[in-house]
Amino acid sequence: MESALVQKAVRLYRMLLESKAPSVLARLLALSPSLESVLDQHDLDGELWAQGVLALKPHLLESGRFEDYGAWLDRALEVAQSDETQSWLMLQQGLLLCRQHEPEQAAALLETMAPTLRSPRLRVHHAYGLGMALIEAGHFERARVVMEEGRAVAQQHAFPRARCLFELSLGHLALSQGGYNDAISCFRNTLLLNHKQYRDKEIDKSARCGLITAMMGQRQYKATVRECLVLEKTLMSDGDVCARIVFASKRVQALLALGHWGEVLDEEERLQDLRAQCAECGPGWPRLSACKALACALGPRQQGEWLLQAHLENAQANHKANASLLALVKALIDDQPVVQEVIEHPVVRLELLEALVIRAGQHLLDLEDLNPLERTLCERFLGAGVSVHVRGDFEAVSFDGQTWVDLRRKRIGRRILQTLAGAAPKAVDAWSLFEAVWPDATVRSADDLNRLYAAIHRLKAAGLASLFDYSESGYRWVAVAVPDVSGGQT
């Protein structure tokens, strides 16, 4: 009778490896206390006993009994008879080391197993476990290779769930390294495979979470809004209010980037109805608070009174990027110096933040690449300024992208513009500008400055006076350069 119970548990565990079906897991967990008692009190065939230990995994790990599980695995390795069972036990030892935050040891153990692996399913599980250990240990390139090899085995032997998990993990790996395009591709593959073959809700949610983060990284804000809505519907049907708030707040952040001020405020107010159900939801509420404050301050309302409270909430929650942006906008509105270091934000690029800190006038930014929120910040606090299209390295410039001023034969004028644009937003005094334009000059005289002033006069006569200005500090580039990528002829 004891053998029959163990055999039943082993069958359920193997079914679980193939499908991860909740009903199978529930049956195995219900059987596990009896299984543990049988394994502890009865002498069984060594191979069956070791396989029974493998079936104990869900019960012991769900109970947090990691040390007990480790002891069971050690005992099982002493009596297991087949190479296959021993390999499964060693794999579980490696995975347990990962759970105990020892990824280097886990990776070292799992790497030694690779030459002995035989069955495709074991190879797939080993590749996944080793890949995750390598990621936690920071060996990203090796992890990518292992995961790709595992994905190939899963595809060859038609293991749909394993293939989904490999695509999902490769997506998160690419995401951690800033490879947003690769991450988006992996997450979309995961969703497609999961929908066609497996329909695992947890895989679907994890893939959509990663996809949303990657889309934000790629500044695909409209697509982010759409994906968040899809995920929110899933979370609503699951009753997961806290997760719903988190991703609703990401959607609102994308709306903020798009300059949809009214929608930001409407959504923030609507979501407040859920606050009583979930007061604690990670970054959700502070992010919503930040979006509301910025929409009020920068949108039509022009009301900045919520910035300080939102800054305090985000600082307390350790959301550094939000806290930094809120502090910067408040300082700009109050015309006060910025005392807090700026941090790149998901919806405001670092170059613009740095320009806003020094209030430099027109910084060397590509206006066409700014999102609506960034354009609002630029226009309100740096001035709208003139936008100039630049072909090559100042071979030609144009204010409308149609009519061009050819500078290819104006070597001195080109050098002046190159120097000023390269130094932006700082001013360049006359002598420094002269030395940059005429680096071989060895003697300074009033005539030298006259040469410089004459060259600047020629630039102004060519209609380029609005590209720079002059103050006591020197000459300063004040335009926004837009690189010309048309490849047209001047």
C-alpha positions as a printed Julia matrix, in Angstrom:
490×3 Matrix{Float64}:
   0.0    0.0     0.0
   2.85   2.36    0.85
   4.47   1.71   -2.55
   1.17   2.45   -4.32
   0.88   5.81   -2.54
   4.42   6.78   -3.52
   3.85   5.69   -7.11
   0.69   7.79   -7.29
   2.56  10.84   -5.97
   5.37  10.28   -8.49
   2.83  10.11  -11.34
   1.22  13.36  -10.22
   4.61  15.05   -9.96
   5.53  13.98  -13.5
   2.19  15.29  -14.75
   2.96  18.55  -12.98
   6.29  18.81  -14.79
   4.45  18.58  -18.1
   1.48  20.83  -17.48
   1.67  22.79  -14.19
  -2.1   22.31  -14.01
  -3.61  23.72  -10.78
  -5.82  20.65  -10.33
  -2.8   18.34  -10.48
  -0.9   20.5    -8.01
  -3.85  20.48   -5.62
  -4.06  16.67   -5.73
  -0.33  16.32   -5.1
  -0.37  18.76   -2.19
  -3.29  16.91   -0.62
  -1.35  13.66   -0.86
   1.98  15.09    0.33
   1.58  14.81    4.16
   0.87  11.09    3.79
   3.74  10.79    1.31
   6.17  12.4     3.73
   5.04  10.07    6.52
   5.49   7.0     4.34
   8.96   8.05    3.19
   9.98   8.77    6.76
   8.73   5.53    8.3
   8.91   2.76    5.71
  11.74   1.02    3.89
  11.07   1.12    0.18
  13.0    0.35   -2.96
  15.78   2.97   -3.15
  14.86   4.19   -6.63
  11.16   4.59   -5.8
  12.01   6.24   -2.48
  14.23   8.81   -4.26
  11.5    9.54   -6.8
   9.07  10.02   -3.93
  11.41  12.66   -2.49
  11.21  14.56   -5.8
   7.42  14.53   -5.48
   7.69  16.15   -2.03
   9.1   19.35   -3.56
   5.86  21.42   -3.91
   4.72  20.57   -0.37
   8.01  21.35    1.35
   8.8   24.52   -0.61
   5.3   25.9    -0.24
   5.67  25.38    3.52
   9.02  27.21    3.52
  10.84  24.09    4.72
  13.95  24.61    2.62
  16.38  22.97    5.02
  14.17  19.9     5.34
  13.97  19.63    1.58
  17.76  19.85    1.32
  18.14  17.01    3.83
  15.64  14.84    1.93
  17.57  15.44   -1.32
  20.88  14.45    0.3
  19.37  11.2     1.55
  17.74  10.48   -1.81
  21.03  10.89   -3.68
  22.52   8.13   -1.53
  19.9    5.55   -2.6
  18.91   6.61   -6.13
  19.92   3.96   -8.62
  19.42   5.45  -12.08
  21.48   8.26  -13.57
  18.26  10.0   -14.57
  16.89  10.15  -11.02
  20.26  11.26   -9.64
  20.35  14.07  -12.22
  16.84  15.22  -11.25
  17.9   15.27   -7.6
  21.04  17.28   -8.35
  18.95  19.69  -10.4
  16.67  20.22   -7.4
  19.72  20.83   -5.21
  20.84  23.55   -7.6
  17.4   25.15   -7.69
  17.28  25.05   -3.9
  20.62  26.89   -3.71
  19.08  29.58   -5.94
  16.14  29.91   -3.57
  18.61  30.29   -0.71
  20.33  33.15   -2.57
  23.48  31.26   -3.47
  23.4   31.55   -7.28
  27.15  31.09   -7.81
  27.13  27.75   -6.01
  23.95  26.76   -7.84
  25.44  27.59  -11.23
  28.66  25.7   -10.44
  26.7   22.59   -9.42
  24.39  22.7   -12.44
  27.27  23.28  -14.88
  28.86  19.99  -13.73
  25.68  18.11  -14.62
  25.48  19.09  -18.28
  27.56  16.21  -19.78
  25.44  13.53  -18.03
  21.98  14.71  -19.12
  20.0   12.36  -21.3
  16.23  12.86  -21.48
  15.0   15.96  -23.33
  12.71  17.0   -20.48
  15.58  16.86  -18.0
  17.77  18.85  -20.39
  15.08  21.49  -20.69
  14.56  21.81  -16.93
  18.31  21.85  -16.36
  18.83  24.62  -18.93
  16.1   26.71  -17.33
  17.46  26.22  -13.79
  21.04  26.93  -14.84
  19.99  29.96  -16.84
  18.13  31.47  -13.89
  21.11  30.8   -11.57
  23.47  32.48  -14.04
  21.17  35.51  -14.31
  21.06  35.89  -10.52
  24.85  35.54  -10.42
  25.23  38.27  -13.04
  26.63  36.05  -15.82
  24.21  37.39  -18.41
  25.91  36.33  -21.64
  26.39  32.74  -20.49
  22.77  32.73  -19.26
  21.55  33.87  -22.68
  23.45  31.06  -24.42
  22.09  28.43  -22.01
  18.53  29.73  -22.33
  18.69  29.75  -26.12
  19.96  26.16  -26.12
  17.13  25.14  -23.82
  14.59  26.93  -26.0
  15.85  24.97  -29.03
  15.43  21.65  -27.19
  11.93  22.63  -26.04
  10.97  23.54  -29.6
  12.47  20.34  -31.05
  10.61  18.08  -28.62
   7.36  20.08  -28.52
   7.37  21.21  -24.87
   5.12  24.28  -25.23
   5.2   25.43  -21.63
   8.99  25.14  -21.44
   9.36  27.1   -24.65
   7.11  29.82  -23.24
   9.24  30.0   -20.1
  12.46  30.28  -22.1
  11.04  33.06  -24.27
   9.81  34.79  -21.13
  13.18  34.52  -19.36
  15.11  35.67  -22.43
  12.78  38.67  -22.58
  13.47  39.61  -18.97
  17.2   39.08  -19.53
  17.17  41.43  -22.52
  15.12  43.91  -20.49
  17.66  43.93  -17.65
  20.38  44.87  -20.15
  18.4   47.6   -21.9
  17.74  45.51  -25.02
  14.18  46.71  -25.39
  13.67  45.55  -28.99
  14.82  42.01  -28.2
  12.72  42.02  -25.03
   9.6   43.08  -26.92
  10.16  40.33  -29.48
  10.57  37.65  -26.77
   7.52  38.79  -24.82
   5.36  38.86  -27.95
   6.55  35.34  -28.83
   5.67  34.23  -25.32
   2.14  35.62  -25.57
   1.61  34.04  -28.98
   2.88  30.59  -27.94
   0.98  30.69  -24.67
  -2.27  31.67  -26.35
  -2.0   29.03  -29.09
  -0.75  26.08  -27.06
  -0.9   26.51  -23.32
  -2.98  29.42  -22.0
  -1.18  29.71  -18.65
  -2.51  32.85  -16.96
   0.65  33.44  -14.93
   2.84  33.26  -18.03
   0.48  35.64  -19.8
   0.61  38.17  -16.96
   4.38  37.99  -16.6
   4.88  38.45  -20.36
   2.53  41.43  -20.48
   4.27  43.0   -17.48
   7.62  42.67  -19.23
   6.19  43.92  -22.52
   4.8   47.04  -20.84
   8.16  47.82  -19.21
  10.01  47.3   -22.51
   7.55  49.51  -24.4
   8.03  52.28  -21.84
  11.79  51.9   -22.31
  11.3   52.26  -26.08
   9.07  55.3   -25.5
   6.14  53.54  -27.21
   3.58  55.26  -25.03
   0.44  54.63  -27.09
   1.23  50.92  -27.27
   1.9   50.96  -23.51
  -1.56  52.38  -22.86
  -3.16  49.61  -24.95
  -1.21  46.78  -23.29
  -1.96  48.12  -19.81
  -5.68  48.1   -20.58
  -5.48  44.45  -21.69
  -3.58  43.46  -18.55
  -5.9   45.44  -16.28
  -8.89  43.48  -17.61
  -7.14  40.22  -16.74
  -6.25  41.46  -13.28
  -9.79  42.68  -12.73
 -11.22  39.26  -13.56
  -8.72  37.7   -11.14
  -9.65  40.15   -8.39
  -6.01  41.25   -8.09
  -6.69  44.87   -7.15
  -3.15  45.75   -6.06
  -1.52  44.56   -9.29
  -4.25  46.33  -11.23
  -3.35  49.62   -9.52
   0.34  49.14  -10.35
  -0.31  48.72  -14.07
  -3.04  51.32  -14.18
  -0.45  53.73  -12.78
   1.94  52.77  -15.6
  -0.83  53.48  -18.09
  -1.42  56.88  -16.49
   2.32  57.57  -16.67
   2.23  56.82  -20.42
  -0.75  59.19  -20.77
   1.31  61.83  -18.98
   4.15  61.38  -21.49
   1.61  61.86  -24.3
   0.45  65.14  -22.73
  -3.1   63.88  -22.13
  -3.48  65.96  -19.0
  -7.26  65.57  -18.65
  -7.15  61.79  -19.01
  -4.4   61.59  -16.39
  -6.53  63.47  -13.87
  -9.72  61.56  -14.73
  -8.01  58.18  -14.37
  -6.29  59.14  -11.12
  -9.63  60.21   -9.63
 -11.4   57.06  -10.86
  -8.75  54.76   -9.4
  -9.0   56.41   -5.99
 -12.23  54.45   -5.5
 -10.06  51.3    -5.21
  -7.81  52.72   -2.52
  -9.86  51.33    0.33
  -9.47  47.82   -1.14
  -5.71  48.06   -1.5
  -3.86  50.72    0.47
  -0.52  48.99   -0.12
   0.29  48.32   -3.77
   3.99  48.92   -4.24
   4.72  51.83   -6.59
   1.11  52.28   -7.73
  -0.22  55.04   -5.5
   2.97  57.17   -5.36
   3.26  56.95   -9.17
  -0.38  58.07   -9.55
   0.26  60.91   -7.12
   3.27  62.04   -9.17
   1.31  61.91  -12.43
  -1.54  63.94  -10.97
   0.8   66.6    -9.58
   2.69  66.94  -12.88
  -0.51  67.06  -14.95
  -1.9   69.8   -12.71
   1.34  71.79  -12.77
   2.16  71.48  -16.47
  -1.3   71.15  -18.03
  -3.96  73.81  -18.52
  -4.65  74.12  -14.79
  -1.11  75.43  -14.06
  -1.53  74.45  -10.4
   1.65  73.37   -8.65
   0.37  72.94   -5.1
   0.4   69.11   -5.27
   4.07  68.85   -6.27
   5.48  68.97   -2.74
   3.13  66.33   -1.32
   3.73  64.04   -4.29
   7.48  64.54   -3.9
   7.31  63.53   -0.24
   5.22  60.44   -1.01
   7.6   59.25   -3.72
  10.71  60.0    -1.67
   9.27  58.05    1.26
   8.48  55.13   -1.06
  12.05  55.35   -2.46
  10.83  56.1    -5.98
  13.89  58.2    -6.73
  13.17  59.06  -10.37
   9.68  60.39   -9.57
  10.9   62.29   -6.5
  13.73  63.88   -8.49
  11.46  65.0   -11.35
   8.87  66.44   -8.96
  11.54  68.38   -7.06
  12.96  69.73  -10.32
   9.59  70.92  -11.65
   8.75  72.57   -8.33
  12.1   74.38   -8.3
  11.55  75.56  -11.89
   8.06  76.85  -11.13
   9.26  78.59   -7.94
  12.34  79.91   -9.79
  14.6   78.33   -7.17
  17.95  76.55   -7.6
  17.82  72.77   -7.97
  19.51  71.13   -4.98
  18.65  67.52   -5.79
  20.56  65.4    -8.28
  18.52  64.63  -11.38
  17.87  61.0   -12.3
  16.76  59.73  -15.7
  13.01  59.22  -15.68
  10.92  56.74  -17.73
   9.18  59.61  -19.52
  11.8   62.41  -19.44
  15.26  61.84  -20.87
  18.35  62.76  -18.89
  19.68  65.31  -21.43
  16.57  67.44  -21.02
  16.64  67.16  -17.23
  20.25  68.36  -17.18
  19.37  71.29  -19.45
  16.47  72.22  -17.17
  18.72  72.2   -14.1
  21.04  74.88  -15.51
  18.19  76.73  -17.26
  20.45  77.07  -20.23
  18.01  78.5   -22.73
  18.2   76.36  -25.85
  20.03  73.09  -25.38
  21.26  70.86  -28.15
  18.18  68.63  -28.23
  16.34  66.94  -31.06
  12.88  68.45  -30.7
  11.35  65.88  -33.03
  12.41  63.09  -30.66
  10.83  64.64  -27.57
   7.49  63.37  -26.3
   4.71  65.91  -25.58
   5.56  66.1   -21.86
   9.21  66.82  -22.67
   8.22  69.46  -25.23
   6.06  71.14  -22.62
   8.97  71.25  -20.18
  11.3   72.53  -22.9
   8.95  75.26  -24.12
   7.88  76.42  -20.67
  11.24  76.51  -18.9
  13.8   76.76  -21.71
  11.79  78.88  -24.11
  10.37  77.73  -27.41
  13.49  78.86  -29.26
  14.39  78.42  -32.88
  14.69  74.98  -34.4
  17.32  74.5   -37.1
  17.85  71.49  -39.36
  21.52  70.54  -39.61
  22.9   68.44  -42.46
  26.04  66.46  -41.69
  28.6   68.31  -39.57
  27.13  71.73  -40.35
  27.58  71.26  -44.08
  24.26  73.08  -44.44
  21.51  74.45  -42.18
  17.84  75.19  -42.75
  15.04  76.68  -40.67
  12.24  74.96  -42.57
  13.93  71.83  -43.9
  13.4   73.1   -47.46
  15.63  76.12  -48.04
  19.25  75.46  -47.12
  22.24  77.69  -46.38
  25.25  75.92  -47.89
  28.28  76.09  -45.57
  30.53  73.58  -47.31
  32.81  76.32  -48.64
  32.46  78.51  -45.54
  35.09  76.73  -43.47
  35.41  79.45  -40.81
  31.63  79.85  -40.39
  31.23  76.09  -40.04
  33.91  75.95  -37.33
  32.22  78.75  -35.4
  28.85  76.97  -35.45
  30.44  73.6   -34.62
  32.25  75.11  -31.64
  29.23  76.94  -30.24
  26.86  73.97  -30.71
  29.41  71.61  -29.17
  29.82  73.84  -26.12
  26.07  74.35  -25.58
  24.61  75.31  -23.21
  27.78  77.07  -22.02
  28.96  80.35  -23.53
  32.31  80.57  -25.32
  34.34  83.74  -24.8
  35.79  85.44  -27.86
  39.39  84.3   -27.42
  38.39  80.68  -26.78
  36.22  80.79  -29.87
  39.1   82.25  -31.88
  41.47  79.49  -30.71
  38.94  76.81  -31.62
  38.46  78.24  -35.11
  42.12  79.06  -35.77
  43.99  76.46  -33.65
  47.33  77.13  -35.39
  47.43  80.84  -34.56
  50.42  81.64  -32.33
  50.12  85.42  -31.79
  47.15  87.23  -30.32
  46.23  90.71  -31.42
  43.25  92.97  -31.93
  43.35  92.04  -35.59
  42.69  88.42  -34.62
  39.46  89.36  -32.87
  38.51  91.49  -35.85
  38.87  88.38  -38.04
  36.49  86.56  -35.69
  33.96  89.41  -35.61
  34.02  89.61  -39.41
  33.32  85.87  -39.69
  30.43  86.16  -37.21
  29.08  89.13  -39.19
  29.1   87.01  -42.37
  27.07  84.3   -40.57
  24.52  86.9   -39.51
  24.38  88.3   -43.03
  23.62  84.78  -44.27
  20.49  84.79  -42.08
  21.9   82.74  -39.18
  21.87  85.41  -36.46
  19.15  83.6   -34.49
  21.38  80.55  -33.91
  23.5   82.25  -31.24
  23.54  85.28  -29.0
  26.14  87.32  -27.15
  26.48  88.35  -23.51
  29.33  89.27  -21.19
  30.16  85.56  -20.91
  30.66  85.27  -24.65
  28.81  83.68  -27.55
  26.19  81.02  -26.78
  24.36  78.59  -29.04
  20.61  79.19  -28.5
  18.96  77.01  -31.13
  17.63  73.48  -31.04
  19.45  71.42  -33.67
  17.41  68.82  -35.57
  19.69  66.41  -37.48
  18.63  66.09  -41.12
  18.31  62.46  -42.18
  16.72  63.02  -45.59
  20.0   62.57  -47.43
  18.97  65.3   -49.86
  21.34  67.52  -51.8
  22.05  71.05  -50.65
